Amino acid sequence: MNMPEARNLHCDTLIRHALVIDGSGGEPVKADVALRDGRIAAIGDLHDWQAQQVIDGSGKVLSPGFIDVHTHDDTNVIRMPEMFPKLSQGVTTVVVGNCGISAAPVTLKGEPPDPMNLLGQASAFSYPSFASYVAAINAAQPAVNVAALVGHTALRSNHMDRLDRAASSEEIAGMRTQLTEALEHGALGLSTGLAYGNAINAPTAEVVALAEPLAQYGGMYATHLRSEFADILDAMEEAFQIGQHARVPVVISHLKCAGIENWGRSAEVLAALELAAQHQHVGCDCYPYTASSSTLDLKQVTADYDIQVTWSESHPEQGGKLLANIAAEWQVDLHEAARRLMPAGAVYHCMADDDVNRILRHPATVIGSDGLPNDPLPHPRLWGAFPRVLGYYSREQQLFSMAEAVRKMTGLSAQRFGLHERGLVRAGYWGDLVLFDAATVRDAATFTDPMQPAHGIEAVWVNGVLSYLGSTKQATGARAGRFLARARQQ
């Protein structure tokens, strides 16, 4: 416990009598917390302190602000800097640039290729260098902090005339130059989305060559695996090989066992992760739902589980309907219906509860929403992922303690992604905090009504600034987020 300095008992904000869960996984402790100049000034019995604003935290939990390690908020942090879907669920930092798609560095030749279209239309991509993207974030002053990976597919799109082939050595050299520029300006590392059609023809050697500059900058490699279905173990092995060659940590994005033929394999998948962890730094993130969401992909079209269409450029009137119902209405099979709808988005109810539970519970797993903020009917994870971990998985299902739930969303995430002085309630750290009611916190967003703020989030501070009040379920209007460069010490 950090005791206050006797010489200066004044602060900007004092949160009294809260149950502090500090993000380390340790037991909760009742304490007061003082914020001054954007940072945590002191923790303990602070009854002698004076503050401009005093918050009564009695009966509530005070934890670090949640870190959403897997987002596609790349353009939204600039175009919609209020970031209400994240702020309202206690998220104070987002990691963008996942799944091989990023807003920077990007120079489009036309419309954004799939799945870069998840980030917005061509007009949203105006950052030819990573430095210009950082400058745009700081100018926009989003309500949450932003850290960024660089997307492999984005780099391919910049340097290749078509994406259905391997890159040449000259094209790889151009991509490496752009990646190095991004690393010099604070990018976290490289991400890939090797399952997608515009990256699947990139051989392992292409990714290995791109990953080589990462170690010099303390970067990391995050990957949407080449397969999350039957070939998942081979795809994981490819990821581990890339990390070993580049000598960098590996994060497997949204680890899952997708498809009915894969259900029940989570123990096998996690055993492979544990085996690799004996020789290198590996981890994974996971979202707390049994349904995924992405662009509509013919390879994933099946009658084995429900597929809900979330948007369609060619048939926008079909958004929100099940693909099976659209096919029946048109009197065609599922694949033909999907072809007619494309380009489109979809939610795939493709996972089993037992597998999701086992992956969420694993000590190597941190939480990422993978929310798609530009979907007209987004997966509810965009608004509800973090309260769902606290309410449904911790309190109701007792999958893990509340302290462990918080660690998976804060301290472990900050450590893994190199976010310096974030993720813990600790004196001297930045004042990213969330006050919540452990008895009532839960997600309100559903698949049919997804744009709903969570219950039980009482207050959120970003860099010491009160940014959200649960009593009104409204943002305060303050936008105190900033770009977070990768910490040099990984």
C-alpha positions as a printed Julia matrix, in Angstrom:
490×3 Matrix{Float64}:
   0.0     0.0     0.0
   1.38    3.39   -1.0
   1.25    5.99    1.79
   0.73    9.68    0.98
   3.52   12.21    1.16
   2.93   14.43    4.21
   4.19   17.53    2.39
   1.43   17.57   -0.23
  -2.02   16.36    0.77
  -3.88   18.05   -2.08
  -5.11   16.38   -5.25
  -7.51   16.87   -8.14
  -9.75   13.89   -7.38
 -10.14   11.73   -4.3
 -12.03    8.43   -4.51
 -12.84    7.34   -0.97
 -13.64    3.98    0.63
 -13.45    1.91   -2.57
 -12.62   -1.78   -2.8
  -9.44   -1.57   -4.87
  -8.72   -4.45   -7.27
  -5.34   -3.3    -8.51
  -4.96   -5.36  -11.7
  -2.15   -7.59  -10.44
  -4.44  -10.48   -9.51
  -3.97   -9.76   -5.81
  -6.75   -9.67   -3.26
  -9.02   -6.6    -3.11
  -8.15   -3.97   -0.49
 -10.32   -1.16    0.87
  -8.56    2.14    0.25
  -8.78    5.74   -0.88
  -7.14    6.73   -4.17
  -5.92   10.23   -5.04
  -5.44   11.54   -8.58
  -3.21   14.51   -9.36
  -1.94   15.85  -12.7
  -3.28   12.83  -14.56
  -1.6    10.24  -12.37
  -2.33    8.24   -9.24
  -0.79   10.31   -6.45
  -1.44    8.03   -3.48
  -3.35    4.94   -2.3
  -4.27    4.17    1.29
  -6.0     5.91    4.2
  -6.17    9.43    2.8
  -8.66   10.98    5.25
  -6.41   14.05    5.68
  -6.31   14.78    1.95
  -8.13   17.65    0.28
  -9.44   17.41   -3.26
 -11.26   19.52   -5.83
 -13.58   16.56   -6.43
 -14.43   13.82   -3.92
 -16.14   10.61   -5.06
 -17.68    8.18   -2.59
 -16.64    4.69   -3.69
 -18.29    2.88   -0.77
 -19.54   -0.54   -1.8
 -17.95   -0.22   -5.24
 -14.86   -1.7    -6.89
 -12.13    0.59   -8.2
  -9.9    -1.04  -10.79
  -7.57    0.02  -13.57
  -9.35    1.1   -16.73
  -9.89   -1.82  -19.06
  -7.49   -2.3   -21.97
  -9.18   -3.59  -25.12
  -6.25   -5.35  -26.76
  -8.12   -6.34  -29.91
 -10.11   -3.63  -31.65
 -10.85   -2.29  -35.11
 -11.33    1.29  -33.92
  -8.48    2.5   -36.17
 -10.39    5.21  -38.02
 -13.13    5.69  -35.41
 -10.78    7.11  -32.77
 -10.36   10.03  -35.19
 -13.75   10.19  -36.93
 -15.78    9.52  -33.75
 -13.41   10.48  -30.94
 -16.12   10.29  -28.25
 -15.63    6.48  -28.37
 -18.8     5.97  -26.35
 -19.18    2.2   -26.97
 -15.83    1.67  -25.27
 -15.88    4.4   -22.65
 -19.3     3.3   -21.38
 -18.03   -0.2   -20.59
 -14.94    1.0   -18.7
 -12.4     0.77  -21.51
  -9.71    3.46  -21.27
  -7.23    2.14  -23.87
  -7.76    0.47  -27.25
  -5.2    -1.43  -29.32
  -5.9    -0.95  -33.04
  -4.32   -2.42  -36.17
  -5.32   -6.03  -35.54
  -5.93   -8.89  -37.99
  -3.54   -7.5   -40.57
  -5.64   -4.4   -41.19
  -4.7    -0.91  -40.04
  -5.47    2.67  -40.94
  -1.79    3.43  -41.37
   0.43    3.4   -43.23
  -2.05    3.19  -46.11
  -2.19    4.57  -49.64
  -5.23    3.15  -51.41
  -5.47    2.56  -55.16
  -9.28    2.49  -55.02
 -11.7     1.1   -52.49
 -10.17   -0.59  -49.41
  -9.67   -4.32  -50.04
 -11.46   -6.87  -47.87
 -11.24   -6.92  -44.85
  -9.8    -3.39  -44.65
 -13.33   -2.25  -45.51
 -14.23   -3.1   -41.91
 -12.41    0.08  -40.92
 -14.51    2.35  -43.14
 -14.78    3.58  -46.7
 -11.89    4.91  -48.77
 -12.38    8.42  -47.4
 -11.46    7.18  -43.9
  -7.95    6.21  -45.02
  -5.82    9.35  -45.19
  -2.63    8.39  -43.36
   0.15    7.45  -45.81
   2.66    7.25  -42.96
   2.36    6.02  -39.41
   3.63    9.39  -38.17
   0.7    11.12  -39.88
  -1.68    8.72  -38.13
  -0.17    9.47  -34.72
  -0.48   13.19  -35.4
  -4.14   12.74  -36.38
  -4.92   10.85  -33.18
  -3.34   13.53  -31.03
  -5.18   16.25  -32.97
  -8.52   14.45  -32.58
  -8.0    13.95  -28.81
 -10.1    10.8   -28.49
 -11.79    9.93  -25.2
  -9.61    6.83  -24.81
  -5.92    6.09  -25.24
  -4.8     4.49  -28.51
  -1.94    2.06  -29.16
  -1.43    0.61  -32.62
  -0.15   -2.37  -34.54
   0.68   -2.23  -38.25
  -1.35   -4.5   -40.51
   0.29   -6.9   -42.95
  -2.62   -6.68  -45.41
  -2.42   -2.89  -45.3
   1.28   -3.07  -46.21
   0.56   -5.56  -49.01
  -2.12   -3.26  -50.41
   0.38   -0.38  -50.51
   3.04   -2.25  -52.46
   1.36   -4.95  -54.57
  -0.67   -4.73  -57.76
  -2.81   -7.67  -56.65
  -3.1    -9.58  -53.39
  -3.76  -13.13  -54.58
  -0.06  -13.99  -54.74
   3.16  -13.89  -52.74
   5.04  -10.62  -52.49
   8.31  -10.22  -54.38
  11.56   -9.43  -52.61
  11.28   -5.81  -53.79
   7.73   -5.55  -52.46
   8.78   -7.04  -49.13
  11.61   -4.5   -48.91
   9.1    -1.69  -49.41
   6.83   -3.13  -46.73
   9.74   -3.47  -44.31
  10.68    0.17  -44.84
   7.15    1.28  -43.93
   6.99   -1.06  -40.96
  10.32    0.25  -39.66
   9.07    3.84  -39.94
   6.03    2.87  -37.9
   8.13    1.15  -35.24
  10.3     4.25  -34.98
   7.14    6.24  -34.24
   5.88    3.93  -31.5
   3.93    1.14  -33.22
   3.51   -1.95  -31.05
   4.47   -4.37  -33.8
   3.06   -6.3   -36.76
  -0.31   -8.0   -37.13
  -1.49  -10.49  -39.73
  -4.85  -11.78  -40.88
  -3.69  -14.83  -42.79
  -7.15  -16.43  -42.97
  -8.45  -13.66  -45.22
  -8.44  -13.95  -49.0
  -6.12  -10.95  -49.47
  -3.44  -12.41  -47.19
  -3.85  -16.19  -47.39
  -1.54  -16.4   -50.41
   1.29  -14.8   -48.45
   3.68  -17.65  -47.64
   5.24  -18.01  -44.22
   8.54  -16.73  -45.63
   6.91  -13.39  -46.51
   5.72  -12.87  -42.94
   9.05  -14.04  -41.52
  10.89  -11.46  -43.61
   8.5    -8.71  -42.49
   8.8    -9.71  -38.82
  12.61   -9.48  -38.77
  12.82   -5.74  -37.88
  10.51   -6.12  -34.87
  13.04   -7.28  -32.27
  15.26   -4.23  -32.68
  12.35   -2.04  -31.56
  10.94   -4.33  -28.86
   7.96   -5.08  -31.11
   5.55   -7.99  -31.11
   3.74  -10.24  -33.59
  -0.06  -10.59  -33.31
  -1.92  -12.89  -35.65
  -5.37  -13.83  -36.8
  -4.3   -17.39  -37.6
  -4.29  -18.85  -41.09
  -7.01  -21.2   -39.84
  -9.21  -21.28  -36.74
 -10.94  -24.42  -38.0
  -9.59  -27.95  -38.57
  -6.03  -26.8   -39.36
  -5.67  -24.64  -36.25
  -2.68  -26.53  -34.8
  -0.69  -26.11  -38.02
  -1.63  -22.42  -38.06
  -0.46  -22.01  -34.47
   2.82  -23.7   -35.27
   3.34  -21.28  -38.15
   2.8   -18.35  -35.76
   5.24  -19.75  -33.22
   7.88  -20.3   -35.92
   7.54  -16.69  -37.06
   7.96  -15.47  -33.49
  10.96  -17.71  -32.87
  12.71  -16.59  -36.03
  12.09  -12.91  -35.3
  12.81  -13.35  -31.55
   9.63  -11.53  -30.57
   6.54  -12.29  -28.45
   3.56  -13.86  -30.24
  -0.09  -13.1   -29.49
  -2.75  -15.28  -31.09
  -5.74  -13.08  -31.77
  -9.23  -14.12  -30.65
  -8.21  -17.73  -30.01
 -11.14  -20.04  -30.7
 -12.2   -23.45  -31.92
 -14.43  -22.47  -34.83
 -16.75  -24.87  -36.63
 -18.64  -27.89  -35.32
 -15.84  -30.27  -36.32
 -13.53  -28.27  -34.02
 -15.77  -28.19  -30.95
 -14.13  -29.82  -27.96
 -10.55  -29.24  -29.15
  -9.76  -26.3   -26.83
  -7.74  -28.48  -24.41
  -5.59  -29.65  -27.32
  -5.19  -26.11  -28.63
  -4.21  -24.74  -25.22
  -1.73  -27.6   -24.72
   0.0   -26.48  -27.93
   0.13  -22.93  -26.56
   1.62  -24.15  -23.28
   4.23  -26.25  -25.08
   5.35  -23.26  -27.12
   5.43  -21.11  -23.97
   8.23  -23.29  -22.6
  10.54  -21.88  -25.29
   9.21  -18.44  -26.24
   6.84  -15.65  -25.17
   3.34  -16.54  -26.37
  -0.16  -15.56  -25.32
  -3.64  -15.06  -26.69
  -6.68  -12.86  -26.48
 -10.31  -13.93  -26.49
 -13.73  -12.31  -26.58
 -16.45  -13.61  -24.22
 -18.98  -14.87  -26.78
 -19.65  -18.02  -28.79
 -20.23  -16.05  -32.0
 -17.65  -14.39  -34.23
 -18.14  -11.48  -36.62
 -16.37  -10.36  -39.76
 -16.99   -9.9   -43.45
 -19.2   -12.52  -45.12
 -16.81  -15.24  -46.25
 -17.87  -18.02  -48.64
 -15.44  -20.41  -46.95
 -17.36  -20.02  -43.69
 -20.84  -20.4   -45.14
 -22.48  -23.52  -43.71
 -25.82  -24.85  -42.53
 -24.23  -26.16  -39.32
 -24.95  -23.0   -37.32
 -26.76  -19.68  -37.65
 -25.17  -16.94  -39.74
 -26.67  -13.47  -39.33
 -26.02  -10.91  -42.04
 -25.1    -7.57  -40.45
 -24.74   -5.48  -43.64
 -24.7    -5.87  -47.4
 -23.64   -3.3   -49.98
 -25.65   -4.93  -52.77
 -28.75   -5.72  -50.67
 -28.77   -3.41  -47.63
 -32.39   -4.35  -46.88
 -31.21   -7.83  -45.82
 -29.12   -6.56  -42.89
 -30.14   -8.18  -39.61
 -31.59  -11.31  -41.23
 -30.34  -14.88  -41.02
 -28.57  -16.04  -44.16
 -30.76  -19.18  -44.2
 -33.91  -17.04  -44.27
 -32.52  -14.86  -47.07
 -31.66  -17.97  -49.09
 -35.16  -19.36  -48.55
 -36.73  -16.06  -49.57
 -34.66  -16.0   -52.77
 -35.1   -19.77  -53.32
 -31.35  -20.34  -53.67
 -28.75  -22.23  -51.63
 -26.7   -20.59  -48.87
 -23.6   -20.05  -51.0
 -25.52  -18.41  -53.82
 -27.3   -16.14  -51.34
 -23.95  -15.18  -49.82
 -22.49  -14.44  -53.25
 -25.39  -12.13  -54.08
 -25.01  -10.27  -50.76
 -21.26   -9.61  -51.03
 -19.53   -7.48  -50.03
 -21.26   -7.98  -46.72
 -20.74   -8.6   -43.02
 -21.89  -11.46  -40.82
 -22.08  -12.89  -37.33
 -21.2   -16.6   -37.18
 -22.54  -18.6   -34.21
 -19.66  -21.03  -34.64
 -18.3   -21.85  -31.17
 -19.16  -24.04  -28.18
 -19.54  -22.73  -24.62
 -17.11  -25.24  -23.11
 -14.33  -24.19  -25.47
 -14.89  -20.47  -24.89
 -14.92  -21.06  -21.12
 -11.7   -23.05  -21.18
  -9.87  -20.46  -23.3
 -11.16  -17.52  -21.24
 -10.07  -19.2   -18.02
  -6.53  -19.99  -19.19
  -3.87  -17.87  -17.45
  -2.34  -16.85  -20.81
  -5.58  -15.25  -22.03
  -6.34  -11.53  -22.0
  -9.59   -9.92  -23.16
 -10.19   -8.16  -26.45
 -13.59   -7.22  -27.84
 -12.86   -7.53  -31.57
 -15.8    -5.15  -31.96
 -16.63   -3.74  -35.39
 -17.73   -0.13  -34.85
 -18.7     0.49  -38.48
 -21.23   -2.35  -38.67
 -24.82   -1.04  -38.85
 -25.82   -3.97  -36.6
 -22.62   -4.75  -34.7
 -21.87   -7.86  -32.68
 -22.75   -6.99  -29.04
 -19.11   -7.39  -28.04
 -18.53   -3.82  -29.28
 -20.57   -2.47  -26.35
 -20.53   -5.3   -23.82
 -17.39   -7.45  -23.81
 -15.76   -6.23  -20.6
 -18.85   -6.01  -18.35
 -19.78   -9.48  -19.65
 -16.49  -10.87  -18.34
 -17.19   -9.32  -14.93
 -20.91  -10.05  -14.67
 -21.62  -13.24  -16.59
 -18.31  -15.09  -16.5
 -16.94  -14.04  -13.1
 -19.95  -13.29  -10.89
 -22.55  -15.66  -12.36
 -20.56  -18.52  -13.88
 -17.69  -18.17  -11.37
 -15.22  -19.02  -14.11
 -12.6   -17.01  -12.23
 -12.42  -14.53   -9.36
 -13.2   -10.86   -9.88
  -9.53  -10.08   -9.22
  -8.47  -12.51  -11.96
 -11.08  -11.1   -14.34
  -9.67   -7.6   -13.79
  -6.08   -8.83  -14.27
  -7.04  -10.32  -17.65
  -8.41   -6.93  -18.72
  -5.74   -4.64  -17.23
  -2.41   -5.63  -15.68
  -1.65   -8.65  -17.86
  -2.76   -6.77  -20.98
  -0.52   -3.78  -20.26
   2.44   -6.04  -19.59
   1.95   -8.07  -22.77
   1.45   -5.08  -25.07
   4.19   -2.91  -23.58
   1.94   -0.16  -22.24
   4.15    1.64  -19.73
   2.65    2.76  -16.39
  -0.81    1.47  -17.33
  -2.92   -1.44  -16.18
  -2.35   -1.22  -12.42
  -3.69    0.89   -9.56
  -0.27    1.94   -8.37
   1.13    5.28   -7.19
   2.85    7.05  -10.06
   0.89    5.21  -12.74
  -1.47    7.05  -15.07
  -4.96    7.61  -13.72
  -6.89    5.25  -16.0
  -9.56    3.95  -13.63
 -13.05    2.48  -13.58
 -15.46    2.41  -10.63
 -18.06   -0.34  -10.9
 -20.67   -2.17   -8.87
 -19.57   -5.81   -8.65
 -23.11   -6.9    -7.76
 -24.8    -5.37  -10.8
 -22.19   -4.93  -13.53
 -23.23   -6.71  -16.72
 -23.53   -6.28  -20.45
 -26.84   -5.0   -21.82
 -26.02   -5.35  -25.54
 -27.68   -8.24  -27.39
 -27.49   -9.6   -30.93
 -30.83   -8.04  -31.79
 -30.29   -4.79  -29.83
 -26.5    -4.38  -29.67
 -25.98   -0.66  -29.12
 -26.67   -0.61  -25.38
 -24.39    0.76  -22.66
 -23.53   -1.64  -19.88
 -25.05   -1.7   -16.41
 -23.02   -1.16  -13.25
 -20.21    1.03  -14.61
 -20.3     3.96  -12.18
 -17.44    6.19  -13.39
 -14.48    6.13  -15.74
 -11.31    8.24  -15.61
  -8.85    8.54  -18.49
  -5.47   10.03  -17.6
  -7.02   11.34  -14.38
  -9.98   13.04  -16.09
 -13.54   11.98  -15.27
 -14.88   10.94  -18.66
 -18.03    8.86  -18.03
 -20.75    8.83  -15.36
 -22.9     5.76  -14.93
 -25.65    7.65  -13.1
 -26.56    9.35  -16.39
 -25.02    6.79  -18.75
 -23.42    9.7   -20.53
 -19.91   10.85  -21.28
 -18.82   13.98  -19.46
 -17.59   15.49  -22.72
 -13.98   15.42  -21.6
 -11.66   13.69  -24.05
  -8.36   12.98  -22.33
  -7.01   10.08  -24.36
  -3.69   10.13  -26.18
  -1.52    8.02  -28.45
   0.52    5.48  -26.49
   3.84    4.58  -28.01
   5.23    1.12  -27.36
   7.38    0.99  -24.24
  11.0     0.29  -25.07
  11.31   -2.26  -22.29
   9.18   -5.22  -23.37
